[in-house]
Amino acid sequence: MGDTPYVVQKVEWFQFRAPDGKAFFVMVSSLPNGFFTAVPCEVQLTLADHSLMALAATPDDAVAQLQSTLAGKRHEEIFPAH
């Protein structure tokens, strides 16, 4: 490795839904030249049980509600083995 610093790119994630109802993610990334890329992505993930979902008027409120819902729960309780 040389002394070249890492290039920092801002990345945002969006969820698209195909006409058949299947969801996929789109990663939008800034490029050093000022342009942006948008790339469809299929990401392996495990969703927690629907009962743990937070619903609120703002993103901050949803995160705060989720933190309260998850308080004291172990990872295994949030994502039980299949």
C-alpha positions as CSV (number, residue, x, y, z in Angstrom):
1,M,0.0,0.0,0.0
2,G,1.2,3.5,-0.8
3,D,0.6,6.7,0.9
4,T,-2.5,7.4,-1.3
5,P,-5.5,8.3,0.9
6,Y,-8.7,6.4,0.5
7,V,-11.3,8.0,-1.8
8,V,-14.4,8.7,0.2
9,Q,-17.7,8.3,-1.6
10,K,-21.1,9.0,-0.2
11,V,-23.5,6.1,-0.6
12,E,-27.2,6.1,-0.2
13,W,-29.6,3.1,-0.5
14,F,-33.0,3.1,-2.1
15,Q,-35.5,0.3,-2.3
16,F,-37.2,-0.4,-5.6
17,R,-40.1,-2.7,-6.2
18,A,-40.5,-4.6,-9.4
19,P,-43.9,-5.0,-11.1
20,D,-44.1,-8.5,-9.6
21,G,-43.8,-7.1,-6.1
22,K,-40.2,-8.3,-5.4
23,A,-38.0,-5.6,-3.8
24,F,-34.4,-4.9,-4.6
25,F,-32.0,-2.2,-3.5
26,V,-30.3,0.5,-5.5
27,M,-27.0,1.9,-4.4
28,V,-26.4,5.5,-5.4
29,S,-22.8,6.6,-5.1
30,S,-21.0,9.9,-5.6
31,L,-17.9,9.8,-7.9
32,P,-14.8,11.9,-7.5
33,N,-15.6,13.7,-10.8
34,G,-19.0,15.0,-9.5
35,F,-21.2,12.5,-11.2
36,F,-23.3,9.8,-9.5
37,T,-23.9,6.1,-10.2
38,A,-27.1,4.2,-9.4
39,V,-26.6,0.4,-9.4
40,P,-29.3,-2.2,-8.8
41,C,-28.2,-4.6,-6.1
42,E,-29.4,-7.9,-4.7
43,V,-28.3,-8.0,-1.1
44,Q,-28.5,-11.1,1.1
45,L,-30.2,-10.0,4.3
46,T,-32.3,-11.4,7.0
47,L,-35.4,-9.4,8.0
48,A,-36.4,-9.5,11.7
49,D,-40.0,-10.5,12.5
50,H,-42.6,-7.9,11.3
51,S,-43.7,-7.4,14.9
52,L,-40.4,-5.6,15.6
53,M,-40.9,-3.0,12.9
54,A,-41.1,0.7,14.0
55,L,-43.6,3.0,12.3
56,A,-43.4,6.7,12.9
57,A,-43.8,10.1,11.2
58,T,-40.0,10.8,10.8
59,P,-36.9,8.6,10.3
60,D,-35.5,9.8,13.7
61,D,-38.7,8.9,15.5
62,A,-38.8,5.5,13.8
63,V,-35.2,4.8,14.9
64,A,-35.9,5.9,18.4
65,Q,-39.0,3.7,18.6
66,L,-37.0,0.8,17.2
67,Q,-34.3,1.3,19.8
68,S,-37.0,1.1,22.5
69,T,-38.5,-2.0,21.0
70,L,-35.1,-3.8,20.8
71,A,-33.9,-2.7,24.2
72,G,-32.6,-5.6,26.2
73,K,-33.0,-8.1,23.4
74,R,-30.1,-10.4,22.4
75,H,-29.2,-10.8,18.7
76,E,-30.6,-14.3,18.8
77,E,-34.0,-12.9,20.0
78,I,-34.1,-10.4,17.1
79,F,-32.9,-12.9,14.5
80,P,-33.8,-16.4,15.7
81,A,-32.1,-19.3,13.9
82,H,-34.2,-20.7,11.0
